[in-house]
Amino acid sequence: MKSFLLIFLTAILGCKTEKNMIMDNSSSNCPEGGTCQSEFFENTIFKIQADEYGATYIKKMNSNQSSVRYSFLRDEMNNIADSYYKEEFHILIPNENGTYEYNQENIKDLSFGRLCNCRGTTGYYPVEKANIKLNRNDEQIAITGTFSLSEVPHILKSINTTIKL
C-alpha cells in the first residue's frame, strides 16, 4: 500500500502542468452587460484554422512564444434560449521582457473570435486594424489599445488589462 501511495504521489507531483493565469474582471474598460477575463498561456499560441466547410476555429499550439486571451462574456438574458454570447481577442506575447507595439505591420499576431448563436458570423477572424501597446516585465504584462474588424459586428473594440505573472 505504501508503494502504491508513493507511485501515485510521484505521478501527480511529477506531472508538468501548463502555466495558465486567469484574471477575472482585470479590465478597466469592460463593456457593460457582461464580464471580462484575461488569460495568460505560457509557451502557447492560438492559430485560426478552417474545417472542410469553411467554418473557422482556433487551434492551441505549443510555441516558444506565449499568448493572452482577453474575453467578454455577455450576461445571459432571462427567458431567452440560446442567449450565450462571447467574444475573444488573442494576442501573441513575446517571452522576453520589453515594450511592444501591434499595428498594421504585425497584425497577423492578433485574432478575434465571436462565439454565439449568430447565424453565419460565429467563428474566428483576423483583426484588420490595431493600435495595441504591450509592456512585459518579470512581474506583469500590461496591454492597452484598440482594434477592429469589419467582417463581423463586435462589442469588444479595446483592451486595457494587466496580468500579474
VOTORKE-212030 format. One record per residue (C-alpha): residue number from 1; chain; x, y, z. Coordinates in pm, 1 decimal, decimal comma. Each point is the difference from the previous one (the first is absolute). Layout:
NODE   num   chaine         px         py         pz
NODE   NUM        A          X          Y          Z
...
END
This chain:
NODE   num   chaine         px         py         pz
NODE     1        A        0,0        0,0        0,0
NODE     2        A      284,7      238,4       81,4
NODE     3        A      163,3      -64,2     -337,2
NODE     4        A     -329,3       66,9     -180,8
NODE     5        A      -38,1      329,5      188,9
NODE     6        A      361,1       95,8      -81,4
NODE     7        A      -48,7      -76,4     -372,2
NODE     8        A     -330,4      190,3       -5,9
NODE     9        A      148,1      308,5      167,9
NODE    10        A      303,8       -6,5     -229,4
NODE    11        A     -223,8      -15,7     -305,3
NODE    12        A     -219,4      286,4      121,0
NODE    13        A      280,3      227,3      118,9
NODE    14        A      232,3      -85,5     -288,1
NODE    15        A     -241,8       97,5     -276,3
NODE    16        A       85,4      321,0     -178,4
NODE    17        A     -297,1      232,4      -21,6
NODE    18        A      -59,8      279,8     -244,2
NODE    19        A       35,9      342,9      154,9
NODE    20        A     -334,9      174,3      -44,2
NODE    21        A      -83,1      308,6      200,1
NODE    22        A     -356,2      124,7        3,7
NODE    23        A      -95,5      347,9      116,2
NODE    24        A     -375,1       63,1       30,5
NODE    25        A     -117,0      357,6      -46,1
NODE    26        A      358,4      115,1      -44,2
NODE    27        A     -104,6      263,4     -249,0
NODE    28        A      -82,1      361,4       63,8
NODE    29        A     -201,9       28,4     -320,4
NODE    30        A     -219,6     -309,6      -14,5
NODE    31        A     -321,4       73,2     -194,7
NODE    32        A     -320,3       22,5      202,2
NODE    33        A     -227,0     -300,4       20,9
NODE    34        A      266,0     -264,4       48,6
NODE    35        A      332,1      -98,3      153,0
NODE    36        A      351,7        3,4     -137,5
NODE    37        A      278,7     -245,3       67,0
NODE    38        A      369,5       -9,3      -89,5
NODE    39        A      184,0     -330,8      -31,3
NODE    40        A      375,1      -44,9      -45,6
NODE    41        A      125,6     -312,9     -177,5
NODE    42        A      373,5      -54,3       35,9
NODE    43        A      176,1     -156,0     -302,2
NODE    44        A     -333,8      -32,0     -179,8
NODE    45        A     -137,2      175,8     -305,8
NODE    46        A     -340,9       -0,8     -168,6
NODE    47        A      -33,7      -34,4     -377,7
NODE    48        A     -315,1       38,7     -208,7
NODE    49        A      -86,1     -318,1     -189,6
NODE    50        A     -287,7      -88,2     -233,6
NODE    51        A     -182,8     -329,2      -35,7
NODE    52        A     -110,7     -159,6     -327,9
NODE    53        A     -316,2      214,1        0,5
NODE    54        A      184,0      329,6       45,4
NODE    55        A     -100,5       44,3      363,6
NODE    56        A      283,6      150,8      203,9
NODE    57        A      125,7     -111,6      337,3
NODE    58        A      302,9       67,0      215,2
NODE    59        A      276,8     -254,5       46,8
NODE    60        A      215,4        9,5      311,9
NODE    61        A      365,2      -83,2      -78,1
NODE    62        A      325,7      -29,7      195,7
NODE    63        A      247,0      276,7      -81,1
NODE    64        A      302,7      191,5      120,2
NODE    65        A     -234,5      299,6       37,7
NODE    66        A     -299,3       52,3      225,8
NODE    67        A     -352,8      138,9      -40,9
NODE    68        A     -267,7      197,3      178,0
NODE    69        A     -367,8      -67,0      -60,5
NODE    70        A     -217,5      294,5      101,9
NODE    71        A     -367,9      -89,6       -0,3
NODE    72        A     -337,6      164,6       51,7
NODE    73        A     -289,7     -219,1      114,3
NODE    74        A     -334,7      175,8      -31,8
NODE    75        A     -247,3      -55,0      281,7
NODE    76        A     -257,2     -257,0     -109,4
NODE    77        A     -352,2      126,7      -54,1
NODE    78        A     -273,8     -152,8      213,3
NODE    79        A     -262,8     -200,1     -187,6
NODE    80        A      197,8       16,9     -326,7
NODE    81        A      122,8     -328,3     -141,1
NODE    82        A      349,1        2,9     -147,4
NODE    83        A       92,6      341,7      139,8
NODE    84        A      363,4     -106,8       54,3
NODE    85        A      236,7      259,5     -150,2
NODE    86        A      378,0       18,1       34,9
NODE    87        A      275,7      191,5     -175,5
NODE    88        A      372,0      -82,0       21,0
NODE    89        A      304,1      202,7      -96,9
NODE    90        A      328,9     -191,2      -31,3
NODE    91        A      338,3      169,1        5,6
NODE    92        A      344,4     -154,4      -41,6
NODE    93        A      232,5       81,4      292,1
NODE    94        A      379,9      -19,2      -33,2
NODE    95        A      163,0     -186,7      289,0
NODE    96        A      263,3      271,5       39,7
NODE    97        A      -57,6      308,7      214,1
NODE    98        A      -48,7      320,4     -196,0
NODE    99        A     -240,9      242,9     -157,8
NODE   100        A     -176,4     -108,1     -318,4
NODE   101        A     -246,6      157,0     -242,5
NODE   102        A     -253,2     -169,8     -226,0
NODE   103        A     -119,2      189,3     -305,3
NODE   104        A      -51,1      -65,8     -370,1
NODE   105        A      356,8     -133,9      -39,1
NODE   106        A      -39,3     -291,3      242,3
NODE   107        A     -377,5      -38,5       13,3
NODE   108        A       25,9     -371,8      -84,3
NODE   109        A       82,1      -55,4      369,7
NODE   110        A     -358,4       96,8       94,0
NODE   111        A     -326,5     -189,5      -42,9
NODE   112        A     -362,9       42,8      102,8
NODE   113        A     -271,6     -252,7       80,0
NODE   114        A     -377,4       38,7       13,7
NODE   115        A     -178,9     -291,4      166,1
NODE   116        A     -377,4       12,3        1,4
NODE   117        A     -316,4     -126,2     -161,7
NODE   118        A       53,1      255,6     -277,3
NODE   119        A      -63,5     -155,9     -337,5
NODE   120        A      294,1       42,9     -234,0
NODE   121        A      210,6      217,9      231,4
NODE   122        A      126,8     -243,8      261,1
NODE   123        A      366,7      -86,4      -28,2
NODE   124        A      348,5      148,8        5,5
NODE   125        A      123,1      284,6     -214,9
NODE   126        A      321,6      192,5      -59,7
NODE   127        A       11,6      349,0      149,4
NODE   128        A        7,7      266,4     -274,6
NODE   129        A      113,6      309,9      189,6
NODE   130        A      182,0       32,1      330,9
NODE   131        A      189,9      240,1      217,0
NODE   132        A      106,3     -210,0      300,5
NODE   133        A      281,3       64,7      245,7
NODE   134        A      139,2     -276,0      219,0
NODE   135        A      248,7       27,6      285,6
NODE   136        A      140,8     -318,2      152,2
NODE   137        A      229,1      -28,2      300,4
NODE   138        A       73,5     -268,7      260,5
NODE   139        A     -310,3       86,3      204,3
NODE   140        A     -272,1       76,5     -254,5
NODE   141        A     -124,4       51,0     -354,5
NODE   142        A     -191,5      323,0      -70,6
NODE   143        A     -198,8       27,5     -324,1
NODE   144        A     -186,2      309,2     -124,2
NODE   145        A     -140,3      109,0     -333,5
NODE   146        A     -271,9      -33,6     -258,6
NODE   147        A      -79,6     -242,5     -281,5
NODE   148        A     -267,2      -56,1     -261,4
NODE   149        A     -121,1     -224,9     -277,2
NODE   150        A     -280,0       46,4     -250,7
NODE   151        A      -90,5     -361,7      -72,1
NODE   152        A     -226,9      -39,9      304,6
NODE   153        A     -164,7      235,1      250,6
NODE   154        A      175,9        5,1      334,9
NODE   155        A      -34,0      155,3      345,0
NODE   156        A      368,3      -14,6      100,7
NODE   157        A      188,6      280,7     -167,4
NODE   158        A      272,1       70,4      253,9
NODE   159        A      212,0     -168,0      261,5
NODE   160        A      143,9      135,8      323,8
NODE   161        A      115,3     -283,6      222,8
NODE   162        A      287,7      -98,9      226,2
NODE   163        A       95,9     -359,2       73,4
NODE   164        A      216,2      -69,5      302,0
NODE   165        A      261,0     -270,9      -66,4
END
